[in-house]
Amino acid sequence: METFERIRLLRKKYLNMTQEEFSSNINISRANLGSIEVGRIRITDRVISDICIKYNVSEEWLRTGEGEPFIKLTRDEELMEWAGKVLSADSKSFQKRFVSMLSRLNESEWQVLEKMAIELTENKKD
């Protein structure tokens, strides 16, 4: 399988995205992506780099097909990625408003929240 075929596989199978969505996220035109995916034009190092950074894809897999498609993140890295997505969302989104509210809690409020969470999990066992 060639690199251009892995890009199409990544977009369709792993990410379940349209050409429009995928190309927009890596800053190329949909037509350019279409030409890449059929092998009509060469894939630039910038496009490969953008794909790998945006989607946490292994550059070795993308170029050669060896190894796993995605780089395994630590739990902290996953949380940071999630937080970045939430904080860059529309300011009216529930997730962003909720995270913003949590960021303003003081220590005693965190303790109350922890107590409530413990009670919820204990009640779930009943």
DSSP file (Angstrom, degrees, kcal/mol; ACC not computed):
  #  RESIDUE AA STRUCTURE BP1 BP2  ACC     N-H-->O    O-->H-N    N-H-->O    O-->H-N    TCO  KAPPA ALPHA  PHI   PSI    X-CA   Y-CA   Z-CA
    1    1 A M              0   0    0      0, 0.0     2,-0.1     0, 0.0     0, 0.0   0.000 360.0 360.0 360.0 136.8    0.0    0.0    0.0
    2    2 A E     >  -     0   0    0      1,-0.1     4,-2.0    63,-0.0     3,-0.4  -0.440 360.0-105.3 -89.1 164.2    1.3    3.4   -0.9
    3    3 A T  H  > S+     0   0    0      1,-0.2     4,-2.2    60,-0.2     5,-0.2   0.903 120.6  54.4 -55.9 -44.5    1.3    6.6    1.3
    4    4 A F  H  > S+     0   0    0      1,-0.2     4,-1.7     2,-0.2    -1,-0.2   0.855 108.0  50.6 -62.0 -32.2   -1.5    8.1   -0.7
    5    5 A E  H  > S+     0   0    0     -3,-0.4     4,-2.5     2,-0.2    -1,-0.2   0.865 108.1  52.0 -72.3 -35.8   -3.6    5.0   -0.1
    6    6 A R  H  X S+     0   0    0     -4,-2.0     4,-3.0     2,-0.2    -2,-0.2   0.860 106.5  54.4 -67.5 -34.1   -2.9    5.1    3.7
    7    7 A I  H  X S+     0   0    0     -4,-2.2     4,-2.6     2,-0.2    -2,-0.2   0.938 110.6  45.2 -63.1 -45.5   -4.0    8.7    3.7
    8    8 A R  H  X S+     0   0    0     -4,-1.7     4,-2.8     2,-0.2     5,-0.3   0.921 114.3  49.4 -63.1 -43.4   -7.4    7.7    2.2
    9    9 A L  H  X>S+     0   0    0     -4,-2.5     4,-2.2     2,-0.2     5,-1.4   0.919 111.5  49.4 -60.2 -45.5   -7.6    4.7    4.6
   10   10 A L  I  <>S+     0   0    0     -4,-3.0     5,-2.4     3,-0.2     6,-0.3   0.945 114.5  44.3 -58.7 -50.5   -6.9    7.0    7.5
   11   11 A R  I  <5S+     0   0    0     -4,-2.6     6,-2.7    -5,-0.2    -2,-0.2   0.928 124.9  31.1 -62.1 -47.6   -9.5    9.5    6.5
   12   12 A K  I  <5S+     0   0    0     -4,-2.8     4,-0.2     4,-0.2    -3,-0.2   0.957 130.1  26.4 -81.2 -53.0  -12.2    7.1    5.6
   13   13 A K  I  <5S+     0   0    0     -4,-2.2    -3,-0.2    -5,-0.3    -2,-0.1   0.945 129.9  30.6 -82.1 -50.2  -11.8    4.1    7.9
   14   14 A Y  I   <S+     0   0    0     -5,-1.4    -3,-0.2    -4,-0.2    -4,-0.1   0.894 134.6  24.4 -80.9 -40.2  -10.0    5.4   11.0
   15   15 A L  S   <S-     0   0    0     -5,-2.4    -3,-0.2    -6,-0.3    -4,-0.2   0.627  86.1-144.1-101.8 -16.3  -11.3    9.0   11.2
   16   16 A N        +     0   0    0     -6,-0.3     2,-0.3    -4,-0.2    -4,-0.2   0.931  48.3 147.1  51.8  52.3  -14.6    8.6    9.3
   17   17 A M        -     0   0    0     -6,-2.7    -1,-0.2    -7,-0.1     2,-0.1  -0.839  49.2-118.8-119.1 154.4  -14.3   12.0    7.7
   18   18 A T     >  -     0   0    0     -2,-0.3     4,-2.5     1,-0.1     5,-0.2  -0.420  33.5-109.7 -78.4 164.5  -15.2   13.5    4.4
   19   19 A Q  H  > S+     0   0    0      1,-0.2     4,-2.7     2,-0.2     5,-0.3   0.886 120.2  55.1 -60.6 -37.8  -12.6   14.9    2.1
   20   20 A E  H  > S+     0   0    0      2,-0.2     4,-1.9     1,-0.2    -1,-0.2   0.937 110.9  42.6 -62.1 -48.6  -13.9   18.4    2.9
   21   21 A E  H  > S+     0   0    0      2,-0.2     4,-1.9     1,-0.2    -2,-0.2   0.949 117.9  45.4 -62.6 -50.1  -13.5   18.0    6.6
   22   22 A F  H  X S+     0   0    0     -4,-2.5     4,-1.1     1,-0.2    -2,-0.2   0.929 113.7  47.7 -62.5 -48.3  -10.1   16.3    6.5
   23   23 A S  H  <>S+     0   0    0     -4,-2.7     5,-2.4    -5,-0.2     3,-0.5   0.886 110.1  53.3 -64.0 -38.2   -8.6   18.7    3.9
   24   24 A S  H ><5S+     0   0    0     -4,-1.9     3,-1.0    -5,-0.3    -1,-0.2   0.895 106.6  53.0 -62.1 -39.7   -9.9   21.7    5.9
   25   25 A N  H 3<5S+     0   0    0     -4,-1.9    -1,-0.2     1,-0.2    -2,-0.2   0.716 114.2  41.1 -70.9 -21.3   -8.2   20.4    9.1
   26   26 A I  T 3<5S-     0   0    0     -4,-1.1    -1,-0.2    -3,-0.5    -2,-0.2   0.208 114.9-113.7-112.0  15.0   -4.8   20.1    7.3
   27   27 A N  T < 5S+     0   0    0     -3,-1.0     2,-0.3    -4,-0.2    -3,-0.2   0.866  75.7 113.5  60.1  45.1   -5.1   23.3    5.4
   28   28 A I  S   <S-     0   0    0     -5,-2.4    -1,-0.2    -6,-0.1    -2,-0.2  -0.923  70.2 -94.7-132.9 164.5   -5.3   22.1    1.8
   29   29 A S     >  -     0   0    0     -2,-0.3     4,-2.3     1,-0.1     5,-0.2  -0.391  28.2-120.2 -76.3 157.3   -8.1   22.2   -0.7
   30   30 A R  H  > S+     0   0    0      1,-0.2     4,-2.7     2,-0.2     5,-0.2   0.896 116.3  53.2 -61.6 -39.7  -10.5   19.3   -1.1
   31   31 A A  H  > S+     0   0    0      2,-0.2     4,-2.1     1,-0.2    -1,-0.2   0.896 107.6  50.6 -62.7 -40.3   -9.4   19.0   -4.7
   32   32 A N  H  > S+     0   0    0      2,-0.2     4,-2.1     1,-0.2    -1,-0.2   0.922 110.8  48.7 -63.7 -44.0   -5.8   18.8   -3.7
   33   33 A L  H  X S+     0   0    0     -4,-2.3     4,-2.9     1,-0.2    -2,-0.2   0.922 109.0  53.5 -61.5 -43.9   -6.7   16.1   -1.2
   34   34 A G  H  X S+     0   0    0     -4,-2.7     4,-1.0     1,-0.2    -1,-0.2   0.898 109.2  48.5 -57.9 -41.0   -8.6   14.2   -3.9
   35   35 A S  H  <>S+     0   0    0     -4,-2.1     5,-2.2     1,-0.2     6,-1.1   0.867 112.0  49.5 -67.5 -36.6   -5.6   14.3   -6.1
   36   36 A I  H ><5S+     0   0    0     -4,-2.1     3,-1.7     1,-0.2    -2,-0.2   0.937 106.8  55.5 -64.6 -46.3   -3.3   13.1   -3.3
   37   37 A E  H 3<5S+     0   0    0     -4,-2.9    -1,-0.2     1,-0.3    -2,-0.2   0.697 111.2  43.1 -66.2 -19.9   -5.7   10.2   -2.5
   38   38 A V  T 3<5S-     0   0    0     -4,-1.0    -1,-0.3    -3,-0.2    -2,-0.2   0.361 115.7-112.5-104.1   4.6   -5.6    8.9   -6.1
   39   39 A G  T < 5S+     0   0    0     -3,-1.7    -3,-0.2    -4,-0.3    -2,-0.1   0.648  79.3 127.6  78.9  14.9   -1.8    9.3   -6.4
   40   40 A R  S   <S+     0   0    0     -5,-2.2     2,-0.3    -6,-0.2    -4,-0.2   0.844  73.1  30.2 -74.4 -34.2   -2.1   12.1   -9.0
   41   41 A I  S    S-     0   0    0     -6,-1.1    -2,-0.2    -9,-0.2     2,-0.1  -0.914  90.6-101.9-126.3 156.2    0.1   14.5   -7.1
   42   42 A R        -     0   0    0     -2,-0.3     2,-0.5     1,-0.1    -6,-0.1  -0.425  33.8-120.0 -73.8 145.7    3.0   14.0   -4.7
   43   43 A I        -     0   0    0     -2,-0.1     2,-0.1    -7,-0.1    -1,-0.1  -0.754  28.9-136.7 -87.8 126.8    2.4   14.4   -1.0
   44   44 A T     >  -     0   0    0     -2,-0.5     4,-2.1     1,-0.1     5,-0.2  -0.416  17.4-117.8 -81.5 159.2    4.5   17.1    0.5
   45   45 A D  H  > S+     0   0    0      1,-0.2     4,-2.8     2,-0.2     5,-0.2   0.848 115.8  58.0 -61.4 -34.4    6.4   16.8    3.8
   46   46 A R  H  > S+     0   0    0      2,-0.2     4,-2.8     1,-0.2    -1,-0.2   0.916 105.8  47.8 -63.2 -42.8    4.2   19.6    5.2
   47   47 A V  H  > S+     0   0    0      2,-0.2     4,-2.4     1,-0.2    -2,-0.2   0.926 113.1  48.2 -64.6 -44.0    1.0   17.7    4.5
   48   48 A I  H  X S+     0   0    0     -4,-2.1     4,-2.5     1,-0.2    -2,-0.2   0.934 113.3  48.2 -60.6 -45.6    2.5   14.6    6.1
   49   49 A S  H  X S+     0   0    0     -4,-2.8     4,-2.6     1,-0.2     5,-0.2   0.916 111.3  49.8 -61.3 -44.7    3.6   16.6    9.1
   50   50 A D  H  X S+     0   0    0     -4,-2.8     4,-2.7     2,-0.2     5,-0.3   0.894 111.4  48.9 -63.1 -40.5    0.2   18.3    9.4
   51   51 A I  H  X S+     0   0    0     -4,-2.4     4,-2.4     2,-0.2     6,-0.4   0.942 112.8  47.5 -62.8 -47.5   -1.7   15.0    9.3
   52   52 A C  H  X>S+     0   0    0     -4,-2.5     5,-1.0    -5,-0.2     4,-0.8   0.904 117.0  42.1 -62.9 -42.9    0.6   13.4   11.9
   53   53 A I  H  <5S+     0   0    0     -4,-2.6     3,-0.4    -5,-0.2    -2,-0.2   0.940 116.9  46.2 -70.0 -47.5    0.3   16.4   14.3
   54   54 A K  H  <5S+     0   0    0     -4,-2.7    -2,-0.2    -5,-0.2    -1,-0.2   0.877 127.4  26.0 -64.8 -39.2   -3.4   17.0   13.8
   55   55 A Y  H  <5S-     0   0    0     -4,-2.4    -1,-0.2    -5,-0.3    -2,-0.2   0.267 102.7-116.5-113.7  11.0   -4.5   13.3   14.2
   56   56 A N  T  <5 +     0   0    0     -4,-0.8    15,-2.5    -3,-0.4     2,-0.3   0.897  57.1 166.1  56.0  42.9   -1.6   11.9   16.3
   57   57 A V  B   < -A   70   0A   0     -5,-1.0     2,-0.4    -6,-0.4    13,-0.3  -0.690  43.0-111.1 -93.0 141.9   -0.6    9.6   13.4
   58   58 A S     >  -     0   0    0     11,-2.7     4,-2.4    -2,-0.3     5,-0.2  -0.588  18.7-150.3 -70.1 123.0    2.7    7.8   13.4
   59   59 A E  H  > S+     0   0    0     -2,-0.4     4,-2.5     1,-0.2     5,-0.3   0.876  97.1  56.0 -63.8 -36.3    4.8    9.3   10.6
   60   60 A E  H  >>S+     0   0    0      1,-0.2     4,-2.9     2,-0.2     5,-0.8   0.930 109.5  45.6 -61.4 -44.8    6.5    5.9   10.1
   61   61 A W  H  >5S+     0   0    0      7,-0.3     4,-1.6     4,-0.2    -2,-0.2   0.926 112.8  50.4 -63.6 -43.6    3.2    4.2    9.5
   62   62 A L  H  <5S+     0   0    0     -4,-2.4   -56,-0.2     1,-0.2    -2,-0.2   0.905 119.6  35.8 -63.0 -41.3    2.0    6.9    7.2
   63   63 A R  H  <5S+     0   0    0     -4,-2.5   -60,-0.2    -5,-0.2    -2,-0.2   0.875 138.4  12.1 -79.7 -38.2    5.1    6.8    5.1
   64   64 A T  H  <5S-     0   0    0     -4,-2.9    -3,-0.2    -5,-0.3    -2,-0.2   0.636  89.1-121.1-118.0 -19.5    5.9    3.1    5.1
   65   65 A G     << +     0   0    0     -4,-1.6     2,-0.3    -5,-0.8    -4,-0.2   0.467  68.9 132.2  86.7   1.2    2.9    1.2    6.6
   66   66 A E        +     0   0    0     -6,-0.7    -1,-0.3     2,-0.1    -2,-0.2  -0.675  56.6   3.2 -91.3 142.5    5.0   -0.2    9.4
   67   67 A G  S    S-     0   0    0     -2,-0.3     3,-0.0    -3,-0.1    -9,-0.0  -0.374 106.1 -31.2  85.9-165.9    3.9   -0.1   13.0
   68   68 A E        -     0   0    0      2,-0.1    -7,-0.3     1,-0.1   -10,-0.2  -0.621  50.2-127.9 -90.6 148.4    0.6    1.2   14.3
   69   69 A P  S    S+     0   0    0      0, 0.0   -11,-2.7     0, 0.0     2,-0.4   0.865  90.3  47.6 -63.3 -36.5   -1.3    4.0   12.7
   70   70 A F  B    S-A   57   0A   0    -13,-0.3     2,-0.4    -9,-0.1   -13,-0.2  -0.833  81.8-122.0-114.8 146.4   -1.7    6.1   15.8
   71   71 A I        -     0   0    0    -15,-2.5     2,-0.4    -2,-0.4     0, 0.0  -0.698  35.1-118.4 -81.5 129.8    0.8    7.1   18.5
   72   72 A K        -     0   0    0     -2,-0.4     2,-0.3     1,-0.0    -1,-0.1  -0.555  30.2-151.5 -72.9 125.2   -0.3    5.9   21.9
   73   73 A L        -     0   0    0     -2,-0.4     2,-0.1     1,-0.1    -1,-0.0  -0.683  13.7-118.2 -95.0 149.3   -0.8    8.8   24.3
   74   74 A T     >  -     0   0    0     -2,-0.3     4,-2.4     1,-0.1     5,-0.2  -0.367  35.5-105.0 -72.1 166.3   -0.4    8.7   28.1
   75   75 A R  H  > S+     0   0    0      1,-0.2     4,-2.4     2,-0.2     5,-0.2   0.898 124.0  52.0 -61.4 -40.0   -3.6    9.5   30.1
   76   76 A D  H  > S+     0   0    0      2,-0.2     4,-2.4     1,-0.2    -1,-0.2   0.902 109.3  49.5 -63.8 -39.8   -2.2   13.0   30.9
   77   77 A E  H  > S+     0   0    0      2,-0.2     4,-2.4     1,-0.2    -2,-0.2   0.892 110.1  51.2 -65.3 -39.2   -1.6   13.6   27.2
   78   78 A E  H  X S+     0   0    0     -4,-2.4     4,-2.6     2,-0.2    -2,-0.2   0.918 110.6  48.8 -62.3 -43.0   -5.1   12.5   26.4
   79   79 A L  H  X S+     0   0    0     -4,-2.4     4,-2.9     2,-0.2    -2,-0.2   0.905 111.0  49.6 -63.6 -41.7   -6.5   14.8   29.0
   80   80 A M  H  X S+     0   0    0     -4,-2.4     4,-2.4     2,-0.2    -1,-0.2   0.906 111.4  49.2 -64.3 -41.0   -4.5   17.7   27.7
   81   81 A E  H  X S+     0   0    0     -4,-2.4     4,-1.9     2,-0.2    -2,-0.2   0.928 113.2  47.0 -62.7 -44.5   -5.7   17.0   24.1
   82   82 A W  H  X S+     0   0    0     -4,-2.6     4,-2.6     1,-0.2    -2,-0.2   0.926 111.6  50.6 -62.4 -45.7   -9.3   16.9   25.3
   83   83 A A  H  X S+     0   0    0     -4,-2.9     4,-2.9     1,-0.2     5,-0.2   0.895 108.4  52.8 -61.5 -40.1   -8.9   20.1   27.3
   84   84 A G  H  X S+     0   0    0     -4,-2.4     4,-1.3     2,-0.2    -1,-0.2   0.903 110.7  47.0 -61.3 -41.5   -7.4   21.9   24.3
   85   85 A K  H  < S+     0   0    0     -4,-1.9     4,-0.4     2,-0.2    -2,-0.2   0.917 114.0  47.5 -66.0 -43.3  -10.4   20.8   22.2
   86   86 A V  H >< S+     0   0    0     -4,-2.6     3,-1.2     1,-0.2    -2,-0.2   0.933 112.5  48.3 -63.7 -45.8  -12.9   21.9   24.9
   87   87 A L  H 3< S+     0   0    0     -4,-2.9    -1,-0.2     1,-0.3    -2,-0.2   0.729 110.3  51.5 -71.7 -20.8  -11.3   25.2   25.5
   88   88 A S  T 3< S+     0   0    0     -4,-1.3    -1,-0.3    -5,-0.2    -2,-0.2   0.478  92.9 102.2 -91.5  -1.4  -11.1   26.0   21.7
   89   89 A A  S <  S-     0   0    0     -3,-1.2    -3,-0.1    -4,-0.4    -4,-0.0  -0.171  92.4 -63.9 -73.4 171.4  -14.8   25.2   21.3
   90   90 A D    >   -     0   0    0      1,-0.1     3,-2.2     2,-0.1     6,-0.3  -0.295  48.0-123.0 -54.2 136.4  -17.5   27.8   21.0
   91   91 A S  T 3  S+     0   0    0      1,-0.3    -1,-0.1    -3,-0.1    -2,-0.1   0.683 109.9  57.4 -62.1 -17.7  -17.8   29.9   24.2
   92   92 A K  T 3  S+     0   0    0      4,-0.1    -1,-0.3     5,-0.0    -2,-0.1   0.506  79.0 117.2 -90.5  -4.5  -21.4   28.9   24.6
   93   93 A S    <>  -     0   0    0     -3,-2.2     4,-2.3     1,-0.1     5,-0.2  -0.341  69.8-130.1 -66.3 144.6  -20.8   25.1   24.6
   94   94 A F  H  > S+     0   0    0      1,-0.2     4,-2.9     2,-0.2     5,-0.2   0.916 106.3  54.9 -60.1 -44.1  -21.7   23.3   27.8
   95   95 A Q  H  > S+     0   0    0      1,-0.2     4,-2.7     2,-0.2     5,-0.2   0.925 110.1  45.2 -58.1 -46.0  -18.3   21.6   28.0
   96   96 A K  H  > S+     0   0    0     -6,-0.3     4,-2.4     1,-0.2    -1,-0.2   0.920 114.6  47.6 -66.0 -43.1  -16.4   24.9   27.8
   97   97 A R  H  X S+     0   0    0     -4,-2.3     4,-2.1     2,-0.2    -1,-0.2   0.898 113.6  49.0 -63.8 -39.3  -18.7   26.6   30.4
   98   98 A F  H  X S+     0   0    0     -4,-2.9     4,-2.4     2,-0.2    -2,-0.2   0.931 112.6  46.0 -66.8 -46.8  -18.5   23.6   32.7
   99   99 A V  H  X S+     0   0    0     -4,-2.7     4,-2.1    -5,-0.2    -1,-0.2   0.894 112.1  52.7 -63.4 -39.3  -14.7   23.4   32.5
  100  100 A S  H  X S+     0   0    0     -4,-2.4     4,-0.6    -5,-0.2    -1,-0.2   0.910 109.2  49.1 -61.9 -42.1  -14.5   27.1   33.0
  101  101 A M  H >< S+     0   0    0     -4,-2.1     3,-1.1     1,-0.2     4,-0.3   0.918 110.0  51.3 -63.5 -43.9  -16.7   26.8   36.1
  102  102 A L  H >< S+     0   0    0     -4,-2.4     3,-1.6     1,-0.3    -1,-0.2   0.866 102.1  61.1 -61.5 -36.0  -14.5   24.0   37.5
  103  103 A S  H 3< S+     0   0    0     -4,-2.1    -1,-0.3     1,-0.3    -2,-0.2   0.709 102.2  53.2 -65.8 -18.3  -11.3   26.1   37.0
  104  104 A R  T << S+     0   0    0     -3,-1.1    -1,-0.3    -4,-0.6    -2,-0.2   0.441  81.9 115.5 -96.5  -0.5  -12.7   28.7   39.4
  105  105 A L    <   -     0   0    0     -3,-1.6     2,-0.1    -4,-0.3    -3,-0.0  -0.432  56.8-141.5 -70.4 142.4  -13.4   26.3   42.3
  106  106 A N     >  -     0   0    0     -2,-0.1     4,-2.2     1,-0.0     5,-0.2  -0.431  34.4 -90.8 -92.2 177.4  -11.4   26.8   45.5
  107  107 A E  H  > S+     0   0    0      1,-0.2     4,-1.9     2,-0.2     5,-0.1   0.888 125.6  49.4 -58.9 -43.9  -10.1   23.9   47.6
  108  108 A S  H  > S+     0   0    0      1,-0.2     4,-2.0     2,-0.2    -1,-0.2   0.871 110.2  51.5 -66.8 -34.7  -13.1   23.6   49.9
  109  109 A E  H  > S+     0   0    0      2,-0.2     4,-2.4     1,-0.2    -1,-0.2   0.879 108.0  52.5 -67.7 -37.0  -15.4   23.6   46.8
  110  110 A W  H  X S+     0   0    0     -4,-2.2     4,-2.6     2,-0.2    -2,-0.2   0.887 107.7  52.4 -63.5 -37.6  -13.3   20.8   45.3
  111  111 A Q  H  X S+     0   0    0     -4,-1.9     4,-2.4     2,-0.2    -2,-0.2   0.908 109.2  48.6 -64.9 -41.8  -13.7   18.8   48.6
  112  112 A V  H  X S+     0   0    0     -4,-2.0     4,-2.3     2,-0.2    -2,-0.2   0.929 112.2  49.3 -61.9 -45.1  -17.5   19.2   48.4
  113  113 A L  H  X S+     0   0    0     -4,-2.4     4,-2.3     1,-0.2    -2,-0.2   0.896 110.3  50.8 -61.2 -41.2  -17.5   18.1   44.8
  114  114 A E  H  X S+     0   0    0     -4,-2.6     4,-2.4     2,-0.2    -1,-0.2   0.922 109.2  50.8 -62.9 -43.7  -15.4   15.1   45.7
  115  115 A K  H  X S+     0   0    0     -4,-2.4     4,-2.4     1,-0.2    -2,-0.2   0.910 110.6  49.5 -60.4 -43.0  -17.8   14.1   48.6
  116  116 A M  H  X S+     0   0    0     -4,-2.3     4,-2.4     1,-0.2    -1,-0.2   0.904 110.3  50.4 -63.5 -41.2  -20.7   14.3   46.2
  117  117 A A  H  X S+     0   0    0     -4,-2.3     4,-2.1     2,-0.2    -2,-0.2   0.896 110.2  50.1 -64.4 -40.4  -18.9   12.1   43.6
  118  118 A I  H  X S+     0   0    0     -4,-2.4     4,-2.3     2,-0.2    -2,-0.2   0.922 110.7  49.6 -63.5 -44.2  -18.2    9.6   46.3
  119  119 A E  H  X S+     0   0    0     -4,-2.4     4,-2.5     1,-0.2    -2,-0.2   0.901 109.5  52.3 -61.6 -40.9  -21.8    9.5   47.4
  120  120 A L  H  X S+     0   0    0     -4,-2.4     4,-1.5     1,-0.2    -1,-0.2   0.918 111.2  45.7 -61.9 -43.5  -22.9    9.1   43.8
  121  121 A T  H  X S+     0   0    0     -4,-2.1     4,-0.8     1,-0.2    -1,-0.2   0.866 113.0  50.2 -70.5 -34.5  -20.7    6.1   43.3
  122  122 A E  H >X S+     0   0    0     -4,-2.3     4,-0.6     1,-0.2     3,-0.6   0.897 110.1  50.1 -68.6 -39.3  -21.7    4.5   46.6
  123  123 A N  H >< S+     0   0    0     -4,-2.5     3,-0.7     1,-0.2    -1,-0.2   0.809 103.5  60.9 -66.7 -29.6  -25.4    5.0   45.7
  124  124 A K  H 3< S+     0   0    0     -4,-1.5    -1,-0.2     1,-0.2    -2,-0.2   0.802  97.8  58.6 -66.9 -28.6  -24.8    3.3   42.3
  125  125 A K  H <<        0   0    0     -4,-0.8    -1,-0.2    -3,-0.6    -2,-0.2   0.729 360.0 360.0 -73.4 -22.2  -23.6    0.2   44.1
  126  126 A D    <<        0   0    0     -3,-0.7    -1,-0.2    -4,-0.6    -2,-0.1   0.480 360.0 360.0 -67.7 360.0  -27.0   -0.2   45.9
